[in-house]
């Protein structure tokens, strides 16, 4: 079973007001910095593109590519062996999960911990990937579609690899 970032449970007696229930172990300041970063990541491309003509809706093809590419890029960023050096300052290795993936947990305090929580949680990181891809579609649609098509193909290949292995295992070969 895949490990994810788990929120701390201890209450903070020194906090008052609306944040008291979160406890001392929650890196709320770090989360606030990440929220500002997400707003910039998603908002700046839209501001740049506002002078251009944005499509009124996302087509089915782009939506499928966006979803599949978001899934694959998120898994690469949050689980892949090869991207572990990028996560290592913010996460601790827990276990090898096979198929080129690892499980990690966040480390540190403050912004380091907040980044670790983000990088150890594929559900948390997926909106960042989707936001970046949507920003790319707004600013550089052709180039972004190439990226989405590439990683969608990789995701489909992954599923085919698992299906192939399952068939071989079921036939005893």
CNS distance restraints for C-alpha pairs under 8 A (distance, minus, plus):
assign (resid   2 and name CA) (resid  97 and name CA) 7.51 0.50 0.50
assign (resid   2 and name CA) (resid 103 and name CA) 6.17 0.50 0.50
assign (resid   3 and name CA) (resid 103 and name CA) 5.58 0.50 0.50
assign (resid   3 and name CA) (resid 104 and name CA) 6.67 0.50 0.50
assign (resid   3 and name CA) (resid 105 and name CA) 7.24 0.50 0.50
assign (resid   4 and name CA) (resid 103 and name CA) 7.55 0.50 0.50
assign (resid   4 and name CA) (resid 104 and name CA) 7.20 0.50 0.50
assign (resid   4 and name CA) (resid 105 and name CA) 6.49 0.50 0.50
assign (resid   4 and name CA) (resid 120 and name CA) 5.71 0.50 0.50
assign (resid   4 and name CA) (resid 121 and name CA) 5.14 0.50 0.50
assign (resid   4 and name CA) (resid 122 and name CA) 7.83 0.50 0.50
assign (resid   5 and name CA) (resid 105 and name CA) 5.70 0.50 0.50
assign (resid   5 and name CA) (resid 106 and name CA) 6.36 0.50 0.50
assign (resid   5 and name CA) (resid 116 and name CA) 7.91 0.50 0.50
assign (resid   5 and name CA) (resid 117 and name CA) 5.16 0.50 0.50
assign (resid   5 and name CA) (resid 118 and name CA) 7.74 0.50 0.50
assign (resid   5 and name CA) (resid 120 and name CA) 5.71 0.50 0.50
assign (resid   5 and name CA) (resid 121 and name CA) 5.73 0.50 0.50
assign (resid   6 and name CA) (resid 117 and name CA) 7.85 0.50 0.50
assign (resid   7 and name CA) (resid  26 and name CA) 7.08 0.50 0.50
assign (resid   8 and name CA) (resid  23 and name CA) 7.53 0.50 0.50
assign (resid   8 and name CA) (resid  25 and name CA) 5.82 0.50 0.50
assign (resid   8 and name CA) (resid  26 and name CA) 6.32 0.50 0.50
assign (resid   9 and name CA) (resid  22 and name CA) 7.84 0.50 0.50
assign (resid   9 and name CA) (resid  23 and name CA) 7.13 0.50 0.50
assign (resid   9 and name CA) (resid  25 and name CA) 7.89 0.50 0.50
assign (resid  10 and name CA) (resid  22 and name CA) 7.90 0.50 0.50
assign (resid  10 and name CA) (resid  23 and name CA) 5.52 0.50 0.50
assign (resid  10 and name CA) (resid  24 and name CA) 7.15 0.50 0.50
assign (resid  10 and name CA) (resid  25 and name CA) 7.03 0.50 0.50
assign (resid  11 and name CA) (resid  20 and name CA) 7.24 0.50 0.50
assign (resid  11 and name CA) (resid  21 and name CA) 5.97 0.50 0.50
assign (resid  11 and name CA) (resid  22 and name CA) 6.32 0.50 0.50
assign (resid  11 and name CA) (resid  23 and name CA) 3.92 0.50 0.50
assign (resid  11 and name CA) (resid  24 and name CA) 6.52 0.50 0.50
assign (resid  12 and name CA) (resid  20 and name CA) 6.27 0.50 0.50
assign (resid  12 and name CA) (resid  21 and name CA) 7.12 0.50 0.50
assign (resid  12 and name CA) (resid  22 and name CA) 7.14 0.50 0.50
assign (resid  12 and name CA) (resid  23 and name CA) 3.95 0.50 0.50
assign (resid  12 and name CA) (resid  24 and name CA) 4.71 0.50 0.50
assign (resid  12 and name CA) (resid  25 and name CA) 7.90 0.50 0.50
assign (resid  13 and name CA) (resid  20 and name CA) 7.25 0.50 0.50
assign (resid  13 and name CA) (resid  23 and name CA) 7.56 0.50 0.50
assign (resid  14 and name CA) (resid  20 and name CA) 7.68 0.50 0.50
assign (resid  14 and name CA) (resid  24 and name CA) 7.96 0.50 0.50
assign (resid  15 and name CA) (resid  19 and name CA) 6.50 0.50 0.50
assign (resid  15 and name CA) (resid  20 and name CA) 4.59 0.50 0.50
assign (resid  15 and name CA) (resid  23 and name CA) 7.33 0.50 0.50
assign (resid  15 and name CA) (resid  24 and name CA) 7.64 0.50 0.50
assign (resid  16 and name CA) (resid  20 and name CA) 4.89 0.50 0.50
assign (resid  19 and name CA) (resid  23 and name CA) 7.64 0.50 0.50
assign (resid  22 and name CA) (resid  26 and name CA) 6.17 0.50 0.50
assign (resid  25 and name CA) (resid 109 and name CA) 7.86 0.50 0.50
assign (resid  27 and name CA) (resid  31 and name CA) 6.23 0.50 0.50
assign (resid  27 and name CA) (resid 109 and name CA) 6.63 0.50 0.50
assign (resid  27 and name CA) (resid 110 and name CA) 4.76 0.50 0.50
assign (resid  27 and name CA) (resid 111 and name CA) 6.77 0.50 0.50
assign (resid  27 and name CA) (resid 113 and name CA) 6.63 0.50 0.50
assign (resid  27 and name CA) (resid 114 and name CA) 5.88 0.50 0.50
assign (resid  28 and name CA) (resid  32 and name CA) 6.15 0.50 0.50
assign (resid  28 and name CA) (resid 110 and name CA) 7.55 0.50 0.50
assign (resid  28 and name CA) (resid 114 and name CA) 7.93 0.50 0.50
assign (resid  29 and name CA) (resid  33 and name CA) 6.42 0.50 0.50
assign (resid  29 and name CA) (resid 110 and name CA) 6.64 0.50 0.50
assign (resid  29 and name CA) (resid 111 and name CA) 7.14 0.50 0.50
assign (resid  30 and name CA) (resid  34 and name CA) 6.30 0.50 0.50
assign (resid  30 and name CA) (resid 110 and name CA) 5.21 0.50 0.50
assign (resid  30 and name CA) (resid 111 and name CA) 4.00 0.50 0.50
assign (resid  30 and name CA) (resid 112 and name CA) 7.53 0.50 0.50
assign (resid  30 and name CA) (resid 113 and name CA) 7.54 0.50 0.50
assign (resid  30 and name CA) (resid 114 and name CA) 5.24 0.50 0.50
assign (resid  30 and name CA) (resid 115 and name CA) 7.63 0.50 0.50
assign (resid  31 and name CA) (resid  35 and name CA) 6.17 0.50 0.50
assign (resid  31 and name CA) (resid 111 and name CA) 7.18 0.50 0.50
assign (resid  31 and name CA) (resid 114 and name CA) 5.67 0.50 0.50
assign (resid  32 and name CA) (resid  36 and name CA) 6.35 0.50 0.50
assign (resid  33 and name CA) (resid  37 and name CA) 6.25 0.50 0.50
assign (resid  33 and name CA) (resid 111 and name CA) 7.59 0.50 0.50
assign (resid  34 and name CA) (resid  38 and name CA) 6.10 0.50 0.50
assign (resid  34 and name CA) (resid 114 and name CA) 7.69 0.50 0.50
assign (resid  34 and name CA) (resid 115 and name CA) 7.72 0.50 0.50
assign (resid  35 and name CA) (resid  39 and name CA) 6.19 0.50 0.50
assign (resid  36 and name CA) (resid  40 and name CA) 6.28 0.50 0.50
assign (resid  37 and name CA) (resid  41 and name CA) 6.03 0.50 0.50
assign (resid  38 and name CA) (resid  42 and name CA) 6.07 0.50 0.50
assign (resid  38 and name CA) (resid 128 and name CA) 6.75 0.50 0.50
assign (resid  39 and name CA) (resid  43 and name CA) 5.41 0.50 0.50
assign (resid  39 and name CA) (resid  44 and name CA) 7.89 0.50 0.50
assign (resid  40 and name CA) (resid  44 and name CA) 5.40 0.50 0.50
assign (resid  41 and name CA) (resid  45 and name CA) 7.25 0.50 0.50
assign (resid  41 and name CA) (resid 128 and name CA) 7.99 0.50 0.50
assign (resid  41 and name CA) (resid 131 and name CA) 7.11 0.50 0.50
assign (resid  41 and name CA) (resid 132 and name CA) 6.41 0.50 0.50
assign (resid  41 and name CA) (resid 135 and name CA) 7.61 0.50 0.50
assign (resid  42 and name CA) (resid  46 and name CA) 6.88 0.50 0.50
assign (resid  42 and name CA) (resid 131 and name CA) 5.26 0.50 0.50
assign (resid  42 and name CA) (resid 132 and name CA) 6.19 0.50 0.50
assign (resid  42 and name CA) (resid 134 and name CA) 7.61 0.50 0.50
assign (resid  42 and name CA) (resid 135 and name CA) 5.78 0.50 0.50
assign (resid  43 and name CA) (resid  47 and name CA) 6.20 0.50 0.50
assign (resid  43 and name CA) (resid 135 and name CA) 7.73 0.50 0.50
assign (resid  44 and name CA) (resid  48 and name CA) 6.17 0.50 0.50
assign (resid  44 and name CA) (resid 135 and name CA) 7.97 0.50 0.50
assign (resid  45 and name CA) (resid  49 and name CA) 6.01 0.50 0.50
assign (resid  45 and name CA) (resid 135 and name CA) 5.03 0.50 0.50
assign (resid  45 and name CA) (resid 136 and name CA) 7.16 0.50 0.50
assign (resid  45 and name CA) (resid 138 and name CA) 6.61 0.50 0.50
assign (resid  45 and name CA) (resid 139 and name CA) 6.06 0.50 0.50
assign (resid  46 and name CA) (resid  50 and name CA) 5.95 0.50 0.50
assign (resid  46 and name CA) (resid 135 and name CA) 6.25 0.50 0.50
assign (resid  46 and name CA) (resid 138 and name CA) 6.32 0.50 0.50
assign (resid  46 and name CA) (resid 139 and name CA) 7.49 0.50 0.50
assign (resid  47 and name CA) (resid  51 and name CA) 7.83 0.50 0.50
assign (resid  48 and name CA) (resid  52 and name CA) 8.00 0.50 0.50
assign (resid  48 and name CA) (resid 139 and name CA) 7.06 0.50 0.50
assign (resid  49 and name CA) (resid  53 and name CA) 7.37 0.50 0.50
assign (resid  49 and name CA) (resid  54 and name CA) 7.07 0.50 0.50
assign (resid  49 and name CA) (resid 138 and name CA) 5.77 0.50 0.50
assign (resid  49 and name CA) (resid 139 and name CA) 5.53 0.50 0.50
assign (resid  50 and name CA) (resid  54 and name CA) 7.07 0.50 0.50
assign (resid  54 and name CA) (resid 138 and name CA) 6.55 0.50 0.50
assign (resid  58 and name CA) (resid  62 and name CA) 6.32 0.50 0.50
assign (resid  58 and name CA) (resid  63 and name CA) 6.27 0.50 0.50
assign (resid  59 and name CA) (resid  63 and name CA) 6.12 0.50 0.50
assign (resid  60 and name CA) (resid  64 and name CA) 6.13 0.50 0.50
assign (resid  61 and name CA) (resid  65 and name CA) 6.17 0.50 0.50
assign (resid  62 and name CA) (resid  66 and name CA) 5.79 0.50 0.50
assign (resid  62 and name CA) (resid 145 and name CA) 7.73 0.50 0.50
assign (resid  63 and name CA) (resid  67 and name CA) 6.09 0.50 0.50
assign (resid  64 and name CA) (resid  68 and name CA) 6.15 0.50 0.50
assign (resid  65 and name CA) (resid  69 and name CA) 5.82 0.50 0.50
assign (resid  65 and name CA) (resid 145 and name CA) 7.89 0.50 0.50
assign (resid  65 and name CA) (resid 148 and name CA) 5.66 0.50 0.50
assign (resid  65 and name CA) (resid 149 and name CA) 6.27 0.50 0.50
assign (resid  65 and name CA) (resid 152 and name CA) 6.09 0.50 0.50
assign (resid  66 and name CA) (resid  70 and name CA) 5.82 0.50 0.50
assign (resid  66 and name CA) (resid 130 and name CA) 6.97 0.50 0.50
assign (resid  66 and name CA) (resid 133 and name CA) 7.19 0.50 0.50
assign (resid  66 and name CA) (resid 134 and name CA) 7.99 0.50 0.50
assign (resid  66 and name CA) (resid 148 and name CA) 6.18 0.50 0.50
assign (resid  67 and name CA) (resid  71 and name CA) 6.20 0.50 0.50
assign (resid  67 and name CA) (resid 130 and name CA) 7.68 0.50 0.50
assign (resid  68 and name CA) (resid  72 and name CA) 6.34 0.50 0.50
assign (resid  68 and name CA) (resid 148 and name CA) 7.83 0.50 0.50
assign (resid  68 and name CA) (resid 151 and name CA) 7.47 0.50 0.50
assign (resid  68 and name CA) (resid 152 and name CA) 5.16 0.50 0.50
assign (resid  68 and name CA) (resid 155 and name CA) 6.83 0.50 0.50
assign (resid  69 and name CA) (resid  73 and name CA) 5.91 0.50 0.50
assign (resid  69 and name CA) (resid 147 and name CA) 7.93 0.50 0.50
assign (resid  69 and name CA) (resid 148 and name CA) 5.09 0.50 0.50
assign (resid  69 and name CA) (resid 149 and name CA) 7.24 0.50 0.50
assign (resid  69 and name CA) (resid 150 and name CA) 7.84 0.50 0.50
assign (resid  69 and name CA) (resid 151 and name CA) 4.95 0.50 0.50
assign (resid  69 and name CA) (resid 152 and name CA) 4.72 0.50 0.50
assign (resid  69 and name CA) (resid 155 and name CA) 7.34 0.50 0.50
assign (resid  70 and name CA) (resid  74 and name CA) 5.83 0.50 0.50
assign (resid  70 and name CA) (resid 126 and name CA) 6.26 0.50 0.50
assign (resid  70 and name CA) (resid 129 and name CA) 5.70 0.50 0.50
assign (resid  70 and name CA) (resid 130 and name CA) 5.55 0.50 0.50
assign (resid  70 and name CA) (resid 133 and name CA) 7.84 0.50 0.50
assign (resid  70 and name CA) (resid 148 and name CA) 7.99 0.50 0.50
assign (resid  71 and name CA) (resid  75 and name CA) 6.29 0.50 0.50
assign (resid  71 and name CA) (resid 126 and name CA) 6.94 0.50 0.50
assign (resid  71 and name CA) (resid 155 and name CA) 7.81 0.50 0.50
assign (resid  72 and name CA) (resid  76 and name CA) 6.19 0.50 0.50
assign (resid  72 and name CA) (resid 151 and name CA) 6.19 0.50 0.50
assign (resid  72 and name CA) (resid 152 and name CA) 7.02 0.50 0.50
assign (resid  72 and name CA) (resid 154 and name CA) 7.41 0.50 0.50
assign (resid  72 and name CA) (resid 155 and name CA) 5.58 0.50 0.50
assign (resid  73 and name CA) (resid  77 and name CA) 6.08 0.50 0.50
assign (resid  73 and name CA) (resid 129 and name CA) 7.01 0.50 0.50
assign (resid  73 and name CA) (resid 151 and name CA) 6.86 0.50 0.50
assign (resid  74 and name CA) (resid  78 and name CA) 5.99 0.50 0.50
assign (resid  74 and name CA) (resid 122 and name CA) 6.07 0.50 0.50
assign (resid  74 and name CA) (resid 125 and name CA) 6.35 0.50 0.50
assign (resid  74 and name CA) (resid 126 and name CA) 5.48 0.50 0.50
assign (resid  74 and name CA) (resid 129 and name CA) 6.51 0.50 0.50
assign (resid  75 and name CA) (resid  79 and name CA) 5.33 0.50 0.50
assign (resid  75 and name CA) (resid  80 and name CA) 6.65 0.50 0.50
assign (resid  75 and name CA) (resid 122 and name CA) 6.55 0.50 0.50
assign (resid  76 and name CA) (resid  80 and name CA) 4.76 0.50 0.50
assign (resid  76 and name CA) (resid  83 and name CA) 6.94 0.50 0.50
assign (resid  77 and name CA) (resid  83 and name CA) 6.17 0.50 0.50
assign (resid  77 and name CA) (resid 119 and name CA) 7.34 0.50 0.50
assign (resid  78 and name CA) (resid  83 and name CA) 7.73 0.50 0.50
assign (resid  78 and name CA) (resid  87 and name CA) 7.73 0.50 0.50
assign (resid  78 and name CA) (resid 119 and name CA) 5.35 0.50 0.50
assign (resid  78 and name CA) (resid 120 and name CA) 5.72 0.50 0.50
assign (resid  78 and name CA) (resid 121 and name CA) 6.73 0.50 0.50
assign (resid  78 and name CA) (resid 122 and name CA) 5.91 0.50 0.50
assign (resid  78 and name CA) (resid 125 and name CA) 7.58 0.50 0.50
assign (resid  79 and name CA) (resid  83 and name CA) 7.53 0.50 0.50
assign (resid  79 and name CA) (resid  84 and name CA) 7.46 0.50 0.50
assign (resid  79 and name CA) (resid 100 and name CA) 7.98 0.50 0.50
assign (resid  79 and name CA) (resid 101 and name CA) 4.93 0.50 0.50
assign (resid  79 and name CA) (resid 102 and name CA) 5.31 0.50 0.50
assign (resid  79 and name CA) (resid 103 and name CA) 6.56 0.50 0.50
assign (resid  79 and name CA) (resid 104 and name CA) 7.99 0.50 0.50
assign (resid  79 and name CA) (resid 120 and name CA) 7.67 0.50 0.50
assign (resid  80 and name CA) (resid  84 and name CA) 6.51 0.50 0.50
assign (resid  80 and name CA) (resid 100 and name CA) 5.77 0.50 0.50
assign (resid  80 and name CA) (resid 101 and name CA) 4.60 0.50 0.50
assign (resid  80 and name CA) (resid 102 and name CA) 6.44 0.50 0.50
assign (resid  81 and name CA) (resid 100 and name CA) 5.59 0.50 0.50
assign (resid  81 and name CA) (resid 101 and name CA) 5.49 0.50 0.50
assign (resid  81 and name CA) (resid 102 and name CA) 6.30 0.50 0.50
assign (resid  83 and name CA) (resid  87 and name CA) 6.81 0.50 0.50
assign (resid  84 and name CA) (resid  88 and name CA) 5.81 0.50 0.50
assign (resid  85 and name CA) (resid  89 and name CA) 7.68 0.50 0.50
assign (resid  87 and name CA) (resid  91 and name CA) 5.83 0.50 0.50
assign (resid  87 and name CA) (resid 116 and name CA) 7.29 0.50 0.50
assign (resid  87 and name CA) (resid 119 and name CA) 6.56 0.50 0.50
assign (resid  88 and name CA) (resid  92 and name CA) 6.44 0.50 0.50
assign (resid  88 and name CA) (resid  93 and name CA) 7.87 0.50 0.50
assign (resid  89 and name CA) (resid 112 and name CA) 7.80 0.50 0.50
assign (resid  90 and name CA) (resid 106 and name CA) 5.91 0.50 0.50
assign (resid  90 and name CA) (resid 107 and name CA) 5.53 0.50 0.50
assign (resid  90 and name CA) (resid 108 and name CA) 7.04 0.50 0.50
assign (resid  90 and name CA) (resid 112 and name CA) 5.58 0.50 0.50
assign (resid  90 and name CA) (resid 113 and name CA) 6.40 0.50 0.50
assign (resid  90 and name CA) (resid 115 and name CA) 6.19 0.50 0.50
assign (resid  90 and name CA) (resid 116 and name CA) 4.36 0.50 0.50
assign (resid  90 and name CA) (resid 119 and name CA) 7.75 0.50 0.50
assign (resid  91 and name CA) (resid 104 and name CA) 5.98 0.50 0.50
assign (resid  91 and name CA) (resid 105 and name CA) 5.27 0.50 0.50
assign (resid  91 and name CA) (resid 106 and name CA) 4.22 0.50 0.50
assign (resid  91 and name CA) (resid 107 and name CA) 5.05 0.50 0.50
assign (resid  91 and name CA) (resid 116 and name CA) 5.11 0.50 0.50
assign (resid  91 and name CA) (resid 117 and name CA) 7.96 0.50 0.50
assign (resid  91 and name CA) (resid 119 and name CA) 7.62 0.50 0.50
assign (resid  91 and name CA) (resid 120 and name CA) 7.00 0.50 0.50
assign (resid  92 and name CA) (resid 104 and name CA) 5.33 0.50 0.50
assign (resid  92 and name CA) (resid 105 and name CA) 5.29 0.50 0.50
assign (resid  92 and name CA) (resid 106 and name CA) 6.12 0.50 0.50
assign (resid  92 and name CA) (resid 107 and name CA) 6.19 0.50 0.50
assign (resid  93 and name CA) (resid 102 and name CA) 7.34 0.50 0.50
assign (resid  93 and name CA) (resid 103 and name CA) 6.40 0.50 0.50
assign (resid  93 and name CA) (resid 104 and name CA) 4.56 0.50 0.50
assign (resid  93 and name CA) (resid 105 and name CA) 6.75 0.50 0.50
assign (resid  94 and name CA) (resid 102 and name CA) 7.43 0.50 0.50
assign (resid  94 and name CA) (resid 103 and name CA) 5.35 0.50 0.50
assign (resid  94 and name CA) (resid 104 and name CA) 4.90 0.50 0.50
assign (resid  94 and name CA) (resid 105 and name CA) 6.79 0.50 0.50
assign (resid  95 and name CA) (resid 102 and name CA) 5.77 0.50 0.50
assign (resid  95 and name CA) (resid 103 and name CA) 5.24 0.50 0.50
assign (resid  95 and name CA) (resid 104 and name CA) 7.07 0.50 0.50
assign (resid  96 and name CA) (resid 101 and name CA) 6.36 0.50 0.50
assign (resid  96 and name CA) (resid 102 and name CA) 4.46 0.50 0.50
assign (resid  96 and name CA) (resid 103 and name CA) 6.31 0.50 0.50
assign (resid  97 and name CA) (resid 101 and name CA) 5.34 0.50 0.50
assign (resid  97 and name CA) (resid 102 and name CA) 5.02 0.50 0.50
assign (resid  97 and name CA) (resid 103 and name CA) 6.45 0.50 0.50
assign (resid  98 and name CA) (resid 102 and name CA) 7.15 0.50 0.50
assign (resid 103 and name CA) (resid 120 and name CA) 7.64 0.50 0.50
assign (resid 104 and name CA) (resid 120 and name CA) 5.85 0.50 0.50
assign (resid 105 and name CA) (resid 116 and name CA) 7.01 0.50 0.50
assign (resid 105 and name CA) (resid 117 and name CA) 7.21 0.50 0.50
assign (resid 105 and name CA) (resid 120 and name CA) 5.76 0.50 0.50
assign (resid 106 and name CA) (resid 113 and name CA) 5.79 0.50 0.50
assign (resid 106 and name CA) (resid 114 and name CA) 7.82 0.50 0.50
assign (resid 106 and name CA) (resid 115 and name CA) 7.74 0.50 0.50
assign (resid 106 and name CA) (resid 116 and name CA) 4.13 0.50 0.50
assign (resid 106 and name CA) (resid 117 and name CA) 5.17 0.50 0.50
assign (resid 106 and name CA) (resid 119 and name CA) 7.83 0.50 0.50
assign (resid 106 and name CA) (resid 120 and name CA) 6.39 0.50 0.50
assign (resid 107 and name CA) (resid 112 and name CA) 7.04 0.50 0.50
assign (resid 107 and name CA) (resid 113 and name CA) 5.35 0.50 0.50
assign (resid 107 and name CA) (resid 116 and name CA) 6.14 0.50 0.50
assign (resid 108 and name CA) (resid 112 and name CA) 5.64 0.50 0.50
assign (resid 108 and name CA) (resid 113 and name CA) 4.85 0.50 0.50
assign (resid 109 and name CA) (resid 113 and name CA) 4.65 0.50 0.50
assign (resid 109 and name CA) (resid 114 and name CA) 7.53 0.50 0.50
assign (resid 110 and name CA) (resid 114 and name CA) 6.22 0.50 0.50
assign (resid 111 and name CA) (resid 115 and name CA) 6.02 0.50 0.50
assign (resid 112 and name CA) (resid 116 and name CA) 6.15 0.50 0.50
assign (resid 113 and name CA) (resid 117 and name CA) 6.09 0.50 0.50
assign (resid 114 and name CA) (resid 118 and name CA) 6.28 0.50 0.50
assign (resid 115 and name CA) (resid 119 and name CA) 6.04 0.50 0.50
assign (resid 116 and name CA) (resid 120 and name CA) 5.89 0.50 0.50
assign (resid 117 and name CA) (resid 121 and name CA) 6.26 0.50 0.50
assign (resid 118 and name CA) (resid 122 and name CA) 7.74 0.50 0.50
assign (resid 118 and name CA) (resid 124 and name CA) 5.68 0.50 0.50
assign (resid 118 and name CA) (resid 125 and name CA) 5.78 0.50 0.50
assign (resid 119 and name CA) (resid 124 and name CA) 7.83 0.50 0.50
assign (resid 119 and name CA) (resid 125 and name CA) 6.48 0.50 0.50
assign (resid 121 and name CA) (resid 125 and name CA) 6.21 0.50 0.50
assign (resid 122 and name CA) (resid 126 and name CA) 5.97 0.50 0.50
assign (resid 123 and name CA) (resid 127 and name CA) 7.67 0.50 0.50
assign (resid 124 and name CA) (resid 128 and name CA) 7.86 0.50 0.50
assign (resid 125 and name CA) (resid 129 and name CA) 6.64 0.50 0.50
assign (resid 126 and name CA) (resid 130 and name CA) 6.10 0.50 0.50
assign (resid 127 and name CA) (resid 131 and name CA) 5.81 0.50 0.50
assign (resid 128 and name CA) (resid 132 and name CA) 6.11 0.50 0.50
assign (resid 129 and name CA) (resid 133 and name CA) 6.15 0.50 0.50
assign (resid 130 and name CA) (resid 134 and name CA) 6.01 0.50 0.50
assign (resid 131 and name CA) (resid 135 and name CA) 6.02 0.50 0.50
assign (resid 132 and name CA) (resid 136 and name CA) 6.10 0.50 0.50
assign (resid 133 and name CA) (resid 137 and name CA) 6.16 0.50 0.50
assign (resid 133 and name CA) (resid 144 and name CA) 6.67 0.50 0.50
assign (resid 133 and name CA) (resid 148 and name CA) 7.85 0.50 0.50
assign (resid 134 and name CA) (resid 138 and name CA) 6.29 0.50 0.50
assign (resid 135 and name CA) (resid 139 and name CA) 6.27 0.50 0.50
assign (resid 136 and name CA) (resid 140 and name CA) 5.23 0.50 0.50
assign (resid 136 and name CA) (resid 141 and name CA) 6.14 0.50 0.50
assign (resid 136 and name CA) (resid 143 and name CA) 7.87 0.50 0.50
assign (resid 136 and name CA) (resid 144 and name CA) 5.47 0.50 0.50
assign (resid 137 and name CA) (resid 141 and name CA) 4.01 0.50 0.50
assign (resid 137 and name CA) (resid 142 and name CA) 7.54 0.50 0.50
assign (resid 137 and name CA) (resid 144 and name CA) 5.70 0.50 0.50
assign (resid 137 and name CA) (resid 145 and name CA) 7.29 0.50 0.50
assign (resid 140 and name CA) (resid 144 and name CA) 6.05 0.50 0.50
assign (resid 141 and name CA) (resid 145 and name CA) 6.01 0.50 0.50
assign (resid 142 and name CA) (resid 146 and name CA) 6.52 0.50 0.50
assign (resid 143 and name CA) (resid 147 and name CA) 6.56 0.50 0.50
assign (resid 144 and name CA) (resid 148 and name CA) 6.16 0.50 0.50
assign (resid 145 and name CA) (resid 149 and name CA) 5.88 0.50 0.50
assign (resid 146 and name CA) (resid 150 and name CA) 6.06 0.50 0.50
assign (resid 147 and name CA) (resid 151 and name CA) 6.30 0.50 0.50
assign (resid 148 and name CA) (resid 152 and name CA) 5.89 0.50 0.50
assign (resid 149 and name CA) (resid 153 and name CA) 6.10 0.50 0.50
assign (resid 150 and name CA) (resid 154 and name CA) 6.41 0.50 0.50
assign (resid 151 and name CA) (resid 155 and name CA) 6.13 0.50 0.50
assign (resid 152 and name CA) (resid 156 and name CA) 6.20 0.50 0.50
assign (resid 153 and name CA) (resid 157 and name CA) 6.08 0.50 0.50
assign (resid 154 and name CA) (resid 158 and name CA) 6.19 0.50 0.50
assign (resid 155 and name CA) (resid 159 and name CA) 6.47 0.50 0.50
assign (resid 156 and name CA) (resid 160 and name CA) 6.25 0.50 0.50
assign (resid 157 and name CA) (resid 161 and name CA) 6.12 0.50 0.50
assign (resid 158 and name CA) (resid 162 and name CA) 6.37 0.50 0.50
assign (resid 159 and name CA) (resid 163 and name CA) 6.15 0.50 0.50
assign (resid 160 and name CA) (resid 164 and name CA) 5.97 0.50 0.50
assign (resid 161 and name CA) (resid 165 and name CA) 6.17 0.50 0.50
assign (resid 162 and name CA) (resid 166 and name CA) 6.11 0.50 0.50
assign (resid 163 and name CA) (resid 167 and name CA) 6.21 0.50 0.50
assign (resid 164 and name CA) (resid 168 and name CA) 6.24 0.50 0.50
assign (resid 165 and name CA) (resid 169 and name CA) 6.03 0.50 0.50
assign (resid 166 and name CA) (resid 170 and name CA) 6.06 0.50 0.50
assign (resid 167 and name CA) (resid 171 and name CA) 6.25 0.50 0.50
assign (resid 168 and name CA) (resid 172 and name CA) 6.07 0.50 0.50
assign (resid 168 and name CA) (resid 173 and name CA) 5.09 0.50 0.50
assign (resid 169 and name CA) (resid 173 and name CA) 6.11 0.50 0.50
